[in-house]
Amino acid sequence: MRKITALPLVAVLVAASGTAFAASTVKVSESPGCGTAANNHLCLTLTQAQSNKDVTIRSNSYPSPTTALTLATWAGSITCTITAKTIAVDHFEAEVQVHLQLMSTAKAVEIGGTGGASVGFKVTQPVNFIHGETTPVTVTRLFARGITGLLVRGRPVFKSGTGSCTVNGGAFTYTHVSN
């Protein structure tokens, strides 16, 4: 992890946690992203075989201060390319969703839960097609004191058509606040 700079984020954390921080100290650190520049910082490729299954997209352990709350953020992008499914003679459809959640232990993704985000698309056309789309995504969550690591878990849902989604980027930013 490399140190970035101390930021005045106490007001954000007070609003998020409902806790006042008198004489607070804020420290911000960042982990490297996934992969390399050569593979566009690839974290993981999600396939049809993983549809409706929870997978770990990115994990990171770090020495969290035991006396500080941690506001964690993970940022990346999801690119899905889907070949449409024939619904009728003049109706073709491609639909996919990817649900993400930031958590401290590996458990089931709670769609719409705290620290979560969902991205995806549904496209219909009268002729067969291949649809590709890239969406930036950021998940943020406030964690209690003394956590030892974080995970970004995902659940791809391929509803119509065939294809895959890649998850790229994947840097964690941690803001620790202690008083």
N, C-alpha and C positions, 0 to 999 in steps of 0.2 A: 504494500500500500504506500502511496505517496501522499504527503501532506499537501493540502491545497492552501486555503486561507481560512481564518476565523471570520465568520459572517454573523451579522446581527439577526439571527433567526429565532431569538427567544420569543418574540411575539407570535410567530407561527406555531411554535411548540406549545405555548401557553394555550392558544386557541384550540389546538388539536388534542391536548391532554387534559385541559381544565386545571392544570397545576401552575401555580405561580413559582417563578424561579428568581429568588432574591440573590443578588451577587452571583449570577450564573456565569459559567464558562462554557463557551461553544467551541467545539473542535470539529473540523470537517476533514474527512479523508475519502479516498476513492480507490477502488480496485481496478485492475486492468480489465478490458473487455474480453470477449471470447476470441478465439482463433487468431488469425494474422491478417495483415493488409492483403496478402495474396489471395485469401479465401473470403474477403469482404467481412472479416470478423464473424464467421459462421459459428453459432452456438449449437444448433441442432436442426436436422431436417425431420419434420413431422410427416408421416405417411398414412395412407389409408388403413394400414394394419394397426395404427395407434388410435384410430377414431374412437371417441367416447372412453378413452383410457387416460389416466393421469400419468404424466411423465415429468421428470425433473429436467428443466431446461438449463438452469444455471445454479450452481451452489458456490458458496464462499464462506470460509471460516475466518474469523479474525478475533483478536483479543479486545472484546468490548469492555469498556470501563464498567465495573460493577456498581458504581454510584451514579451512572448517567443513563438517562433515557436516550434511545437511539431512533432518529428519524431516518429510515432507510429508503432509498430510491433506486430502482433499476430501470434503465432506459435501453431500448433497442428498436428493432423493426421486424415486422413479419411480412414476408412475401409469399403469396399463394398463387399457384398456377393450376387451373382446373380445366379439363376438357369436359364440355357440357354433356349431359345425359339427355337422350331422346325421351321426351315425355309424350309427344304425339307427332304426327307427320310434320307439322309446322310449328312445333314448340320444343325448344331445347333449353335446358336449365343447368346452371352451375351455382352451387351454394356451399359455403364453408364458413365456419366460425372457429376462432381459437380463443379460449378463455385462459387468462393468466391470473396467478395470485402469488403475492409475496408472503412468505411464512418463515417461521423459525424451526419447524420440524416437518418432516415429510408426512403429509396427510392428504386427504381428498380435497380437490379444488372445490371451493364453494362459489358457484357462479353468482356474481353480483355481491360477493362478500367483501369484507374489509381488505384493503390492499389489493384489490382485483381490477381487472379490465378485460373487456372483450372486443375483438376486432373480427371483421369478416365481410362477406359480400354475398348477395344473391342477384344473379343476372339471368334474364330470360330473353331469348331472341327466336325469330322464326326460322333461322338457319343454324346449322351446327357451328360451333366456335370454340376457341380456347381463350379463357380469360385469365389475365394476370394482374395482380394488384399488390402494391407495397403500402403498408401502413405503419407509421411510427407509433410506438407505444411506450408509456411510462407507467410504472406502478410505484406507489409510495405508501408506507405504513409506519406508524409509531409503535415501537417495541419497548417493553419494560426493561428495567435495568438488568445487566448481566447476561444477555444472550450471547451465545458462542458462535453462531453462524446463521446464515440466511439461505433460503432457497427460492427460486422462482419455479413454480410448478405450472404446468399447462395441460389443457385438455382440448385437443383438436376434435372438431365435429364436422366430418365430411358428409353433408346432407344429400348432395346431388352432384353427380359428375365424378371424375377421377382425377387425381393429381397429388400434389404435395405442397407443403409450406415450409419455408426456411425461416429460422429465427436468427437474426444478426445483431451485432452490437454487444449488448450485455454488460455494460459497466455498472457497478454498484457505487453509489455515493452514500456515505454515512455521516450524519450530523449527530454528535454526542453532546448532550447538555447536562451539566451537573451544577448543583448549587451548594 
